[in-house]
Amino acid sequence: MFQPVFVRSLMPNEREGLALSARSINREEAARAQLILLSAEGKTAAEISQQVGSHPSNVKKWIRRFNEL
């Protein structure tokens, strides 16, 4: 059985920075920030992938990378 991957708890300043990045004109940066914010809301990688148009494995990759910070 697969273990869901979620982002760690966000600090207030991280959430603010991600909200700004989610509005970036750089589409990749905006999508990555948005997927982190969606994960913080409790959305699964499958749900996020449908919303941002990315493969679930890519969503999990970016969540894991963010969690390593």
VOROMI-742436 format. One record per residue: residue number from 1; x, y, z negated of N, C-alpha, C, O in turn. Coordinates in steps of 0.05 Angstrom, whole numbers, plus 32768, in hexadecimal, padded with zeros to 4 digits. Example, Ala and Ser with C-alpha at 12.3 -4.5 7.8 and 13.67 -1.06 7.14 Angstrom:
// VOROMI-742436
<pt><k>1</k><n_c1>8108</n_c1><n_c2>7F8E</n_c2><n_c3>7F64</n_c3><ca_c1>80F6</ca_c1><ca_c2>7FA6</ca_c2><ca_c3>7F64</ca_c3><c_c1>8108</c_c1><c_c2>7FBE</c_c2><c_c3>7F64</c_c3><o_c1>811D</o_c1><o_c2>7FBE</o_c2><o_c3>7F57</o_c3></pt>
<pt><k>2</k><n_c1>8101</n_c1><n_c2>7FD3</n_c2><n_c3>7F72</n_c3><ca_c1>8111</ca_c1><ca_c2>7FEB</ca_c2><ca_c3>7F71</ca_c3><c_c1>8102</c_c1><c_c2>8001</c_c2><c_c3>7F63</c_c3><o_c1>810C</o_c1><o_c2>8017</o_c2><o_c3>7F5F</o_c3></pt>
//
This chain:
// VOROMI-742436
<pt><k>1</k><n_c1>8011</n_c1><n_c2>7FE8</n_c2><n_c3>8000</n_c3><ca_c1>8000</ca_c1><ca_c2>8000</ca_c2><ca_c3>8000</ca_c3><c_c1>8012</c_c1><c_c2>8019</c_c2><c_c3>8000</c_c3><o_c1>8027</o_c1><o_c2>8019</o_c2><o_c3>7FF3</o_c3></pt>
<pt><k>2</k><n_c1>8009</n_c1><n_c2>802D</n_c2><n_c3>800F</n_c3><ca_c1>8019</ca_c1><ca_c2>8046</ca_c2><ca_c3>8011</ca_c3><c_c1>8015</c_c1><c_c2>8058</c_c2><c_c3>7FF9</c_c3><o_c1>7FFE</o_c1><o_c2>805A</o_c2><o_c3>7FEE</o_c3></pt>
<pt><k>3</k><n_c1>802A</n_c1><n_c2>8064</n_c2><n_c3>7FF0</n_c3><ca_c1>8029</ca_c1><ca_c2>8077</ca_c2><ca_c3>7FDA</ca_c3><c_c1>8026</c_c1><c_c2>8093</c_c2><c_c3>7FE7</c_c3><o_c1>8037</o_c1><o_c2>809B</o_c2><o_c3>7FF7</o_c3></pt>
<pt><k>4</k><n_c1>8011</n_c1><n_c2>80A2</n_c2><n_c3>7FE0</n_c3><ca_c1>800E</ca_c1><ca_c2>80BD</ca_c2><ca_c3>7FEB</ca_c3><c_c1>8025</c_c1><c_c2>80CF</c_c2><c_c3>7FE2</c_c3><o_c1>8030</o_c1><o_c2>80CC</o_c2><o_c3>7FCD</o_c3></pt>
<pt><k>5</k><n_c1>802B</n_c1><n_c2>80E1</n_c2><n_c3>7FF4</n_c3><ca_c1>8040</ca_c1><ca_c2>80F5</ca_c2><ca_c3>7FEE</ca_c3><c_c1>8033</c_c1><c_c2>8110</c_c2><c_c3>7FEB</c_c3><o_c1>8024</o_c1><o_c2>8119</o_c2><o_c3>7FFD</o_c3></pt>
<pt><k>6</k><n_c1>8039</n_c1><n_c2>811D</n_c2><n_c3>7FD5</n_c3><ca_c1>802E</ca_c1><ca_c2>8138</ca_c2><ca_c3>7FD0</ca_c3><c_c1>8045</c_c1><c_c2>814A</c_c2><c_c3>7FC8</c_c3><o_c1>805A</o_c1><o_c2>8141</o_c2><o_c3>7FBF</o_c3></pt>
<pt><k>7</k><n_c1>8041</n_c1><n_c2>8164</n_c2><n_c3>7FCD</n_c3><ca_c1>8055</ca_c1><ca_c2>8178</ca_c2><ca_c3>7FC6</ca_c3><c_c1>8056</c_c1><c_c2>817A</c_c2><c_c3>7FA7</c_c3><o_c1>8042</o_c1><o_c2>8176</o_c2><o_c3>7F9A</o_c3></pt>
<pt><k>8</k><n_c1>806D</n_c1><n_c2>8182</n_c2><n_c3>7F9D</n_c3><ca_c1>806F</ca_c1><ca_c2>8186</ca_c2><ca_c3>7F80</ca_c3><c_c1>8060</c_c1><c_c2>81A0</c_c2><c_c3>7F79</c_c3><o_c1>8056</o_c1><o_c2>81AE</o_c2><o_c3>7F8A</o_c3></pt>
<pt><k>9</k><n_c1>805C</n_c1><n_c2>81A5</n_c2><n_c3>7F5F</n_c3><ca_c1>804F</ca_c1><ca_c2>81BD</ca_c2><ca_c3>7F56</ca_c3><c_c1>805E</c_c1><c_c2>81D5</c_c2><c_c3>7F60</c_c3><o_c1>8076</o_c1><o_c2>81D7</o_c2><o_c3>7F5E</o_c3></pt>
<pt><k>10</k><n_c1>804F</n_c1><n_c2>81E8</n_c2><n_c3>7F6B</n_c3><ca_c1>805B</ca_c1><ca_c2>8201</ca_c2><ca_c3>7F76</ca_c3><c_c1>805D</c_c1><c_c2>8216</c_c2><c_c3>7F60</c_c3><o_c1>804B</o_c1><o_c2>821A</o_c2><o_c3>7F50</o_c3></pt>
<pt><k>11</k><n_c1>8073</n_c1><n_c2>8224</n_c2><n_c3>7F61</n_c3><ca_c1>8076</ca_c1><ca_c2>823C</ca_c2><ca_c3>7F50</ca_c3><c_c1>8067</c_c1><c_c2>8253</c_c2><c_c3>7F5D</c_c3><o_c1>8064</o_c1><o_c2>8252</o_c2><o_c3>7F76</o_c3></pt>
<pt><k>12</k><n_c1>805D</n_c1><n_c2>8266</n_c2><n_c3>7F4E</n_c3><ca_c1>804E</ca_c1><ca_c2>827C</ca_c2><ca_c3>7F5A</ca_c3><c_c1>805D</c_c1><c_c2>828A</c_c2><c_c3>7F70</c_c3><o_c1>8051</o_c1><o_c2>8292</o_c2><o_c3>7F84</o_c3></pt>
<pt><k>13</k><n_c1>8077</n_c1><n_c2>828F</n_c2><n_c3>7F6D</n_c3><ca_c1>8086</ca_c1><ca_c2>829C</ca_c2><ca_c3>7F82</ca_c3><c_c1>8089</c_c1><c_c2>828B</c_c2><c_c3>7F9B</c_c3><o_c1>808A</o_c1><o_c2>8295</o_c2><o_c3>7FB1</o_c3></pt>
<pt><k>14</k><n_c1>808A</n_c1><n_c2>8271</n_c2><n_c3>7F97</n_c3><ca_c1>808C</ca_c1><ca_c2>825F</ca_c2><ca_c3>7FAE</ca_c3><c_c1>8071</c_c1><c_c2>8260</c_c2><c_c3>7FBE</c_c3><o_c1>8071</o_c1><o_c2>8261</o_c2><o_c3>7FD6</o_c3></pt>
<pt><k>15</k><n_c1>805B</n_c1><n_c2>825F</n_c2><n_c3>7FAF</n_c3><ca_c1>8041</ca_c1><ca_c2>8260</ca_c2><ca_c3>7FBC</ca_c3><c_c1>803E</c_c1><c_c2>827A</c_c2><c_c3>7FCC</c_c3><o_c1>8034</o_c1><o_c2>827A</o_c2><o_c3>7FE3</o_c3></pt>
<pt><k>16</k><n_c1>8047</n_c1><n_c2>8291</n_c2><n_c3>7FC1</n_c3><ca_c1>8046</ca_c1><ca_c2>82AA</ca_c2><ca_c3>7FCF</ca_c3><c_c1>8057</c_c1><c_c2>82AA</c_c2><c_c3>7FE8</c_c3><o_c1>804E</o_c1><o_c2>82B3</o_c2><o_c3>7FFD</o_c3></pt>
<pt><k>17</k><n_c1>806F</n_c1><n_c2>829F</n_c2><n_c3>7FE6</n_c3><ca_c1>8081</ca_c1><ca_c2>829E</ca_c2><ca_c3>7FFD</ca_c3><c_c1>8076</c_c1><c_c2>828C</c_c2><c_c3>8013</c_c3><o_c1>8078</o_c1><o_c2>8292</o_c2><o_c3>802A</o_c3></pt>
<pt><k>18</k><n_c1>806A</n_c1><n_c2>8275</n_c2><n_c3>800A</n_c3><ca_c1>805E</ca_c1><ca_c2>8263</ca_c2><ca_c3>801E</ca_c3><c_c1>8046</c_c1><c_c2>8270</c_c2><c_c3>802C</c_c3><o_c1>8041</o_c1><o_c2>826C</o_c2><o_c3>8044</o_c3></pt>
<pt><k>19</k><n_c1>8036</n_c1><n_c2>827F</n_c2><n_c3>801D</n_c3><ca_c1>801F</ca_c1><ca_c2>828D</ca_c2><ca_c3>8028</ca_c3><c_c1>8028</c_c1><c_c2>82A1</c_c2><c_c3>803E</c_c3><o_c1>801C</o_c1><o_c2>82A3</o_c2><o_c3>8053</o_c3></pt>
<pt><k>20</k><n_c1>803E</n_c1><n_c2>82AF</n_c2><n_c3>8038</n_c3><ca_c1>8049</ca_c1><ca_c2>82C1</ca_c2><ca_c3>804C</ca_c3><c_c1>8054</c_c1><c_c2>82B2</c_c2><c_c3>8064</c_c3><o_c1>804F</o_c1><o_c2>82BA</o_c2><o_c3>807B</o_c3></pt>
<pt><k>21</k><n_c1>8062</n_c1><n_c2>829C</n_c2><n_c3>805F</n_c3><ca_c1>806D</ca_c1><ca_c2>828C</ca_c2><ca_c3>8075</ca_c3><c_c1>8057</c_c1><c_c2>8280</c_c2><c_c3>8086</c_c3><o_c1>805A</o_c1><o_c2>827C</o_c2><o_c3>809F</o_c3></pt>
<pt><k>22</k><n_c1>8040</n_c1><n_c2>8279</n_c2><n_c3>807A</n_c3><ca_c1>802A</ca_c1><ca_c2>826D</ca_c2><ca_c3>8088</ca_c3><c_c1>801E</c_c1><c_c2>8280</c_c2><c_c3>809D</c_c3><o_c1>8010</o_c1><o_c2>8278</o_c2><o_c3>80AF</o_c3></pt>
<pt><k>23</k><n_c1>8024</n_c1><n_c2>829A</n_c2><n_c3>809A</n_c3><ca_c1>801B</ca_c1><ca_c2>82AE</ca_c2><ca_c3>80AD</ca_c3><c_c1>8031</c_c1><c_c2>82B7</c_c2><c_c3>80C0</c_c3><o_c1>802D</o_c1><o_c2>82CB</o_c2><o_c3>80CF</o_c3></pt>
<pt><k>24</k><n_c1>8047</n_c1><n_c2>82A9</n_c2><n_c3>80C0</n_c3><ca_c1>805D</ca_c1><ca_c2>82B0</ca_c2><ca_c3>80D1</ca_c3><c_c1>8056</c_c1><c_c2>82AD</c_c2><c_c3>80EF</c_c3><o_c1>8045</o_c1><o_c2>829D</o_c2><o_c3>80F7</o_c3></pt>
<pt><k>25</k><n_c1>8064</n_c1><n_c2>82BE</n_c2><n_c3>80FF</n_c3><ca_c1>8060</ca_c1><ca_c2>82BB</ca_c2><ca_c3>811C</ca_c3><c_c1>806E</c_c1><c_c2>82A2</c_c2><c_c3>8127</c_c3><o_c1>8069</o_c1><o_c2>8298</o_c2><o_c3>813D</o_c3></pt>
<pt><k>26</k><n_c1>8081</n_c1><n_c2>8298</n_c2><n_c3>8117</n_c3><ca_c1>808F</ca_c1><ca_c2>827F</ca_c2><ca_c3>811E</ca_c3><c_c1>807C</c_c1><c_c2>8268</c_c2><c_c3>8117</c_c3><o_c1>8077</o_c1><o_c2>8262</o_c2><o_c3>8100</o_c3></pt>
<pt><k>27</k><n_c1>8071</n_c1><n_c2>825B</n_c2><n_c3>812C</n_c3><ca_c1>805C</ca_c1><ca_c2>8247</ca_c2><ca_c3>8128</ca_c3><c_c1>8066</c_c1><c_c2>822F</c_c2><c_c3>8117</c_c3><o_c1>8057</o_c1><o_c2>8225</o_c2><o_c3>8107</o_c3></pt>
<pt><k>28</k><n_c1>807F</n_c1><n_c2>8227</n_c2><n_c3>811B</n_c3><ca_c1>8089</ca_c1><ca_c2>8210</ca_c2><ca_c3>810B</ca_c3><c_c1>808B</c_c1><c_c2>8217</c_c2><c_c3>80EE</c_c3><o_c1>8083</o_c1><o_c2>8208</o_c2><o_c3>80DC</o_c3></pt>
<pt><k>29</k><n_c1>8096</n_c1><n_c2>822F</n_c2><n_c3>80E8</n_c3><ca_c1>8098</ca_c1><ca_c2>8238</ca_c2><ca_c3>80CC</ca_c3><c_c1>807C</c_c1><c_c2>823A</c_c2><c_c3>80C0</c_c3><o_c1>8078</o_c1><o_c2>8232</o_c2><o_c3>80A9</o_c3></pt>
<pt><k>30</k><n_c1>8069</n_c1><n_c2>8245</n_c2><n_c3>80CE</n_c3><ca_c1>804E</ca_c1><ca_c2>8249</ca_c2><ca_c3>80C4</ca_c3><c_c1>8041</c_c1><c_c2>822D</c_c2><c_c3>80BE</c_c3><o_c1>8034</o_c1><o_c2>822A</o_c2><o_c3>80AA</o_c3></pt>
<pt><k>31</k><n_c1>8045</n_c1><n_c2>821A</n_c2><n_c3>80D0</n_c3><ca_c1>8039</ca_c1><ca_c2>8200</ca_c2><ca_c3>80CD</ca_c3><c_c1>8045</c_c1><c_c2>81F2</c_c2><c_c3>80B5</c_c3><o_c1>8036</o_c1><o_c2>81E4</o_c2><o_c3>80A6</o_c3></pt>
<pt><k>32</k><n_c1>805F</n_c1><n_c2>81F4</n_c2><n_c3>80B1</n_c3><ca_c1>806C</ca_c1><ca_c2>81E7</ca_c2><ca_c3>809B</ca_c3><c_c1>8063</c_c1><c_c2>81F3</c_c2><c_c3>8080</c_c3><o_c1>805E</o_c1><o_c2>81E4</o_c2><o_c3>806D</o_c3></pt>
<pt><k>33</k><n_c1>8061</n_c1><n_c2>820D</n_c2><n_c3>807F</n_c3><ca_c1>8058</ca_c1><ca_c2>821A</ca_c2><ca_c3>8067</ca_c3><c_c1>803B</c_c1><c_c2>8212</c_c2><c_c3>8061</c_c3><o_c1>8034</o_c1><o_c2>820C</o_c2><o_c3>804A</o_c3></pt>
<pt><k>34</k><n_c1>802B</n_c1><n_c2>8211</n_c2><n_c3>8076</n_c3><ca_c1>800E</ca_c1><ca_c2>820A</ca_c2><ca_c3>8072</ca_c3><c_c1>800C</c_c1><c_c2>81ED</c_c2><c_c3>8068</c_c3><o_c1>7FFB</o_c1><o_c2>81E8</o_c2><o_c3>8057</o_c3></pt>
<pt><k>35</k><n_c1>801C</n_c1><n_c2>81DB</n_c2><n_c3>8072</n_c3><ca_c1>8019</ca_c1><ca_c2>81BF</ca_c2><ca_c3>8069</ca_c3><c_c1>8022</c_c1><c_c2>81BC</c_c2><c_c3>804C</c_c3><o_c1>8016</o_c1><o_c2>81AC</o_c2><o_c3>803E</o_c3></pt>
<pt><k>36</k><n_c1>8035</n_c1><n_c2>81CC</n_c2><n_c3>8043</n_c3><ca_c1>803D</ca_c1><ca_c2>81CB</ca_c2><ca_c3>8027</ca_c3><c_c1>8026</c_c1><c_c2>81D5</c_c2><c_c3>8016</c_c3><o_c1>8020</o_c1><o_c2>81CA</o_c2><o_c3>8001</o_c3></pt>
<pt><k>37</k><n_c1>801A</n_c1><n_c2>81EB</n_c2><n_c3>801E</n_c3><ca_c1>8003</ca_c1><ca_c2>81F6</ca_c2><ca_c3>800F</ca_c3><c_c1>7FEC</c_c1><c_c2>81E3</c_c2><c_c3>800E</c_c3><o_c1>7FDF</o_c1><o_c2>81E0</o_c2><o_c3>7FFA</o_c3></pt>
<pt><k>38</k><n_c1>7FE6</n_c1><n_c2>81D6</n_c2><n_c3>8025</n_c3><ca_c1>7FD0</ca_c1><ca_c2>81C2</ca_c2><ca_c3>8025</ca_c3><c_c1>7FD6</c_c1><c_c2>81AB</c_c2><c_c3>8013</c_c3><o_c1>7FC4</o_c1><o_c2>81A1</o_c2><o_c3>8005</o_c3></pt>
<pt><k>39</k><n_c1>7FEF</n_c1><n_c2>81A2</n_c2><n_c3>8012</n_c3><ca_c1>7FF6</ca_c1><ca_c2>818C</ca_c2><ca_c3>8000</ca_c3><c_c1>7FF3</c_c1><c_c2>8194</c_c2><c_c3>7FE3</c_c3><o_c1>7FEA</o_c1><o_c2>8185</o_c2><o_c3>7FD2</o_c3></pt>
<pt><k>40</k><n_c1>7FFA</n_c1><n_c2>81AD</n_c2><n_c3>7FDD</n_c3><ca_c1>7FF6</ca_c1><ca_c2>81B8</ca_c2><ca_c3>7FC2</ca_c3><c_c1>7FD9</c_c1><c_c2>81B8</c_c2><c_c3>7FBA</c_c3><o_c1>7FD3</o_c1><o_c2>81B8</o_c2><o_c3>7FA2</o_c3></pt>
<pt><k>41</k><n_c1>7FC7</n_c1><n_c2>81BA</n_c2><n_c3>7FCE</n_c3><ca_c1>7FAA</ca_c1><ca_c2>81B9</ca_c2><ca_c3>7FC8</ca_c3><c_c1>7FA0</c_c1><c_c2>819C</c_c2><c_c3>7FC5</c_c3><o_c1>7F89</o_c1><o_c2>8198</o_c2><o_c3>7FBF</o_c3></pt>
<pt><k>42</k><n_c1>7FB2</n_c1><n_c2>8189</n_c2><n_c3>7FC9</n_c3><ca_c1>7FAA</ca_c1><ca_c2>816D</ca_c2><ca_c3>7FC5</ca_c3><c_c1>7FA2</c_c1><c_c2>815E</c_c2><c_c3>7FDE</c_c3><o_c1>7F99</o_c1><o_c2>8147</o_c2><o_c3>7FDD</o_c3></pt>
<pt><k>43</k><n_c1>7FA7</n_c1><n_c2>816B</n_c2><n_c3>7FF6</n_c3><ca_c1>7FA1</ca_c1><ca_c2>815E</ca_c2><ca_c3>800F</ca_c3><c_c1>7FB6</c_c1><c_c2>8148</c_c2><c_c3>8014</c_c3><o_c1>7FCD</o_c1><o_c2>814B</o_c2><o_c3>800D</o_c3></pt>
<pt><k>44</k><n_c1>7FAD</n_c1><n_c2>8132</n_c2><n_c3>8021</n_c3><ca_c1>7FBF</ca_c1><ca_c2>811C</ca_c2><ca_c3>8028</ca_c3><c_c1>7FCE</c_c1><c_c2>8123</c_c2><c_c3>8042</c_c3><o_c1>7FC7</o_c1><o_c2>8136</o_c2><o_c3>8050</o_c3></pt>
<pt><k>45</k><n_c1>7FE4</n_c1><n_c2>8115</n_c2><n_c3>8047</n_c3><ca_c1>7FF3</ca_c1><ca_c2>8119</ca_c2><ca_c3>805F</ca_c3><c_c1>7FE2</c_c1><c_c2>8114</c_c2><c_c3>8078</c_c3><o_c1>7FE5</o_c1><o_c2>8123</o_c2><o_c3>808C</o_c3></pt>
<pt><k>46</k><n_c1>7FD0</n_c1><n_c2>8101</n_c2><n_c3>8077</n_c3><ca_c1>7FBE</ca_c1><ca_c2>80FC</ca_c2><ca_c3>808E</ca_c3><c_c1>7FAB</c_c1><c_c2>8114</c_c2><c_c3>8093</c_c3><o_c1>7FA7</o_c1><o_c2>811C</o_c2><o_c3>80A9</o_c3></pt>
<pt><k>47</k><n_c1>7FA0</n_c1><n_c2>811F</n_c2><n_c3>807D</n_c3><ca_c1>7F8E</ca_c1><ca_c2>8136</ca_c2><ca_c3>8080</ca_c3><c_c1>7F9E</c_c1><c_c2>814E</c_c2><c_c3>808A</c_c3><o_c1>7F94</o_c1><o_c2>815D</o_c2><o_c3>809B</o_c3></pt>
<pt><k>48</k><n_c1>7FB5</n_c1><n_c2>8152</n_c2><n_c3>807F</n_c3><ca_c1>7FC6</ca_c1><ca_c2>8169</ca_c2><ca_c3>8088</ca_c3><c_c1>7FCE</c_c1><c_c2>8166</c_c2><c_c3>80A5</c_c3><o_c1>7FCD</o_c1><o_c2>817A</o_c2><o_c3>80B4</o_c3></pt>
<pt><k>49</k><n_c1>7FD5</n_c1><n_c2>814E</n_c2><n_c3>80AD</n_c3><ca_c1>7FDE</ca_c1><ca_c2>814A</ca_c2><ca_c3>80C8</ca_c3><c_c1>7FC8</c_c1><c_c2>8151</c_c2><c_c3>80DC</c_c3><o_c1>7FCE</o_c1><o_c2>815D</o_c2><o_c3>80F1</o_c3></pt>
<pt><k>50</k><n_c1>7FB0</n_c1><n_c2>814B</n_c2><n_c3>80D6</n_c3><ca_c1>7F99</ca_c1><ca_c2>8152</ca_c2><ca_c3>80E7</ca_c3><c_c1>7F96</c_c1><c_c2>8171</c_c2><c_c3>80E8</c_c3><o_c1>7F90</o_c1><o_c2>817C</o_c2><o_c3>80FD</o_c3></pt>
<pt><k>51</k><n_c1>7F99</n_c1><n_c2>817D</n_c2><n_c3>80D2</n_c3><ca_c1>7F95</ca_c1><ca_c2>819A</ca_c2><ca_c3>80D0</ca_c3><c_c1>7FAA</c_c1><c_c2>81AA</c_c2><c_c3>80DF</c_c3><o_c1>7FA4</o_c1><o_c2>81BE</o_c2><o_c3>80EC</o_c3></pt>
<pt><k>52</k><n_c1>7FC4</n_c1><n_c2>81A2</n_c2><n_c3>80DC</n_c3><ca_c1>7FDA</ca_c1><ca_c2>81B2</ca_c2><ca_c3>80E8</ca_c3><c_c1>7FE3</c_c1><c_c2>81A6</c_c2><c_c3>8102</c_c3><o_c1>7FF4</o_c1><o_c2>81B2</o_c2><o_c3>8110</o_c3></pt>
<pt><k>53</k><n_c1>7FD9</n_c1><n_c2>818F</n_c2><n_c3>810B</n_c3><ca_c1>7FE0</ca_c1><ca_c2>8184</ca_c2><ca_c3>8124</ca_c3><c_c1>7FFC</c_c1><c_c2>8177</c_c2><c_c3>8125</c_c3><o_c1>800A</o_c1><o_c2>817A</o_c2><o_c3>8139</o_c3></pt>
<pt><k>54</k><n_c1>8003</n_c1><n_c2>816A</n_c2><n_c3>810F</n_c3><ca_c1>801D</ca_c1><ca_c2>815E</ca_c2><ca_c3>810D</ca_c3><c_c1>8019</c_c1><c_c2>8141</c_c2><c_c3>8105</c_c3><o_c1>8005</o_c1><o_c2>813A</o_c2><o_c3>80F8</o_c3></pt>
<pt><k>55</k><n_c1>802D</n_c1><n_c2>8130</n_c2><n_c3>810B</n_c3><ca_c1>802B</ca_c1><ca_c2>8114</ca_c2><ca_c3>8103</ca_c3><c_c1>802E</c_c1><c_c2>8111</c_c2><c_c3>80E5</c_c3><o_c1>803E</o_c1><o_c2>8120</o_c2><o_c3>80D9</o_c3></pt>
<pt><k>56</k><n_c1>801F</n_c1><n_c2>80FE</n_c2><n_c3>80D8</n_c3><ca_c1>8021</ca_c1><ca_c2>80FB</ca_c2><ca_c3>80BB</ca_c3><c_c1>803E</c_c1><c_c2>80F6</c_c2><c_c3>80B1</c_c3><o_c1>8045</o_c1><o_c2>80FF</o_c2><o_c3>809B</o_c3></pt>
<pt><k>57</k><n_c1>804E</n_c1><n_c2>80E9</n_c2><n_c3>80C1</n_c3><ca_c1>806A</ca_c1><ca_c2>80E4</ca_c2><ca_c3>80B8</ca_c3><c_c1>807A</c_c1><c_c2>80FE</c_c2><c_c3>80B7</c_c3><o_c1>808B</o_c1><o_c2>8102</o_c2><o_c3>80A5</o_c3></pt>
<pt><k>58</k><n_c1>8074</n_c1><n_c2>8111</n_c2><n_c3>80C9</n_c3><ca_c1>8081</ca_c1><ca_c2>812B</ca_c2><ca_c3>80C8</ca_c3><c_c1>8077</c_c1><c_c2>813B</c_c2><c_c3>80B0</c_c3><o_c1>8087</o_c1><o_c2>8149</o_c2><o_c3>80A4</o_c3></pt>
<pt><k>59</k><n_c1>805E</n_c1><n_c2>8139</n_c2><n_c3>80AA</n_c3><ca_c1>8053</ca_c1><ca_c2>8147</ca_c2><ca_c3>8093</ca_c3><c_c1>8061</c_c1><c_c2>813D</c_c2><c_c3>807A</c_c3><o_c1>8069</o_c1><o_c2>814D</o_c2><o_c3>8069</o_c3></pt>
<pt><k>60</k><n_c1>8063</n_c1><n_c2>8123</n_c2><n_c3>8077</n_c3><ca_c1>8071</ca_c1><ca_c2>8117</ca_c2><ca_c3>8060</ca_c3><c_c1>808E</c_c1><c_c2>8120</c_c2><c_c3>805E</c_c3><o_c1>8098</o_c1><o_c2>8126</o_c2><o_c3>8049</o_c3></pt>
<pt><k>61</k><n_c1>809B</n_c1><n_c2>8121</n_c2><n_c3>8075</n_c3><ca_c1>80B7</ca_c1><ca_c2>812A</ca_c2><ca_c3>8076</ca_c3><c_c1>80BA</c_c1><c_c2>8146</c_c2><c_c3>806A</c_c3><o_c1>80CC</o_c1><o_c2>814A</o_c2><o_c3>805A</o_c3></pt>
<pt><k>62</k><n_c1>80A9</n_c1><n_c2>8158</n_c2><n_c3>8073</n_c3><ca_c1>80AB</ca_c1><ca_c2>8174</ca_c2><ca_c3>806A</ca_c3><c_c1>80A3</c_c1><c_c2>8177</c_c2><c_c3>804C</c_c3><o_c1>80AF</o_c1><o_c2>8187</o_c2><o_c3>803E</o_c3></pt>
<pt><k>63</k><n_c1>8091</n_c1><n_c2>8167</n_c2><n_c3>8043</n_c3><ca_c1>808A</ca_c1><ca_c2>8167</ca_c2><ca_c3>8027</ca_c3><c_c1>80A2</c_c1><c_c2>815D</c_c2><c_c3>8016</c_c3><o_c1>80A9</o_c1><o_c2>8169</o_c2><o_c3>8002</o_c3></pt>
<pt><k>64</k><n_c1>80AE</n_c1><n_c2>8147</n_c2><n_c3>801F</n_c3><ca_c1>80C5</ca_c1><ca_c2>813D</ca_c2><ca_c3>8011</ca_c3><c_c1>80DC</c_c1><c_c2>8151</c_c2><c_c3>8010</c_c3><o_c1>80E9</o_c1><o_c2>8154</o_c2><o_c3>7FFB</o_c3></pt>
<pt><k>65</k><n_c1>80E1</n_c1><n_c2>815E</n_c2><n_c3>8027</n_c3><ca_c1>80F6</ca_c1><ca_c2>8172</ca_c2><ca_c3>8028</ca_c3><c_c1>80F1</c_c1><c_c2>8189</c_c2><c_c3>8015</c_c3><o_c1>8103</o_c1><o_c2>8192</o_c2><o_c3>8007</o_c3></pt>
<pt><k>66</k><n_c1>80D8</n_c1><n_c2>8192</n_c2><n_c3>8014</n_c3><ca_c1>80D1</ca_c1><ca_c2>81A8</ca_c2><ca_c3>8002</ca_c3><c_c1>80D4</c_c1><c_c2>819F</c_c2><c_c3>7FE5</c_c3><o_c1>80DE</o_c1><o_c2>81AE</o_c2><o_c3>7FD5</o_c3></pt>
<pt><k>67</k><n_c1>80CC</n_c1><n_c2>8186</n_c2><n_c3>7FDF</n_c3><ca_c1>80CF</ca_c1><ca_c2>817C</ca_c2><ca_c3>7FC4</ca_c3><c_c1>80EC</c_c1><c_c2>817A</c_c2><c_c3>7FBA</c_c3><o_c1>80F1</o_c1><o_c2>817B</o_c2><o_c3>7FA2</o_c3></pt>
<pt><k>68</k><n_c1>80FE</n_c1><n_c2>8178</n_c2><n_c3>7FCD</n_c3><ca_c1>811B</ca_c1><ca_c2>8176</ca_c2><ca_c3>7FC6</ca_c3><c_c1>8126</c_c1><c_c2>8191</c_c2><c_c3>7FBE</c_c3><o_c1>813C</o_c1><o_c2>8192</o_c2><o_c3>7FB1</o_c3></pt>
<pt><k>69</k><n_c1>8119</n_c1><n_c2>81A7</n_c2><n_c3>7FC4</n_c3><ca_c1>8123</ca_c1><ca_c2>81C2</ca_c2><ca_c3>7FBD</ca_c3><c_c1>8124</c_c1><c_c2>81C6</c_c2><c_c3>7FA0</c_c3><o_c1>812C</o_c1><o_c2>81DC</o_c2><o_c3>7F96</o_c3></pt>
//
